């Protein structure tokens, strides 16, 4: 099983679309990928939005990867949020109390609107 | 022959007790939920409380620090850790022995205070003829037990104990036969190291694994613990925190979470996970919430193997 991450830029926001299963088998490669995108976001002073609409599952090892990215962003005074989780992933976020560590939005447009009007507008005209 | 496990102390770090305000709150909630009902007898009210009310209203998870007894059907006693739960255990042993000296085999996860503080109050230690064998993998084992009873910390010096106390050094990864029970220690991640124990007797397996932090993205570590827990009938697991807490503000504090307990037990195909070493700041409602969340996580992630999930409380007995 693999994890895929695709990045798209919308004004001052970088949206990462993650798909697949984020678990012990995939977390190492995902973490490497994510770190690169975090570096880009920090360099460009862009907010990071994780679009988890196609993430099927996340384990504790996967959640730790997300937490590491969040720490990196927060250390650089950056902003990270998660959006559009499938019901099972959203429930795992709640059960593990990760909803207290991240800004969680029902949809990507809502996450982008919280970043800036420009980011939301850029997304709506994609 | 069955194996019984009895929990004398289940709280981590420091003992806690219900306050009068806590008890009033539980009573008020029970009365509210029973509003309008009539009970003709104590038994009827008791049955209602047992069947209808939440555990956190009718019970408490208790406040003694770690002490767990294994009853493998032998004349000797088997005990994991000597937290403050060792005091009521001592009362139980004295009553059961009816003045006959006991032989007690103790297995120490480590020597942090909450795991040794009950020993000076363990009644059988003051009975001549009693044999107490304290097993562990730390080279400071004996020093720690003697130190906590040295002046000015305690009025009775260790040398004044009437029992014959022997310290037995074990090596992690090696299996030992202790009076018919196979015991295997396993190194764990905790400040100053800690050790879990796998007990096997007549095909029944109990794993006692407390004060242990896990980082499951490390495949080697995850597999090592899955093998240690493999097919266990019961895994008594350090679930001090929720996952977010365990890996954020309390990372590297040497404890684990309910979620990681479920994941490791699923990997090991263990049968029953017992959440243990409860955070002293958590009230009964919070602990019940963590149990419900662990059960839901197990349900969401279940493959072809169902795992039973419970939370330990002082006084709980489990027959395997």
Boltz contact constraints between the chains, C-beta under 6 A:
constraints:
  - contact:
      token1: [A, 27]
      token2: [B, 217]
      max_distance: 6.0
  - contact:
      token1: [A, 60]
      token2: [B, 216]
      max_distance: 6.0
  - contact:
      token1: [A, 60]
      token2: [B, 243]
      max_distance: 6.0
  - contact:
      token1: [A, 60]
      token2: [B, 259]
      max_distance: 6.0
  - contact:
      token1: [A, 60]
      token2: [B, 260]
      max_distance: 6.0
  - contact:
      token1: [A, 60]
      token2: [B, 263]
      max_distance: 6.0
  - contact:
      token1: [A, 61]
      token2: [B, 216]
      max_distance: 6.0
  - contact:
      token1: [A, 61]
      token2: [B, 217]
      max_distance: 6.0
  - contact:
      token1: [A, 64]
      token2: [B, 217]
      max_distance: 6.0
  - contact:
      token1: [A, 64]
      token2: [B, 247]
      max_distance: 6.0
  - contact:
      token1: [A, 95]
      token2: [B, 293]
      max_distance: 6.0
  - contact:
      token1: [A, 95]
      token2: [B, 296]
      max_distance: 6.0
  - contact:
      token1: [A, 95]
      token2: [B, 297]
      max_distance: 6.0
  - contact:
      token1: [A, 96]
      token2: [B, 243]
      max_distance: 6.0
  - contact:
      token1: [A, 96]
      token2: [B, 244]
      max_distance: 6.0
  - contact:
      token1: [A, 96]
      token2: [B, 259]
      max_distance: 6.0
  - contact:
      token1: [A, 97]
      token2: [B, 242]
      max_distance: 6.0
  - contact:
      token1: [A, 97]
      token2: [B, 244]
      max_distance: 6.0
  - contact:
      token1: [A, 98]
      token2: [B, 244]
      max_distance: 6.0
  - contact:
      token1: [A, 100]
      token2: [B, 244]
      max_distance: 6.0
  - contact:
      token1: [A, 101]
      token2: [B, 244]
      max_distance: 6.0
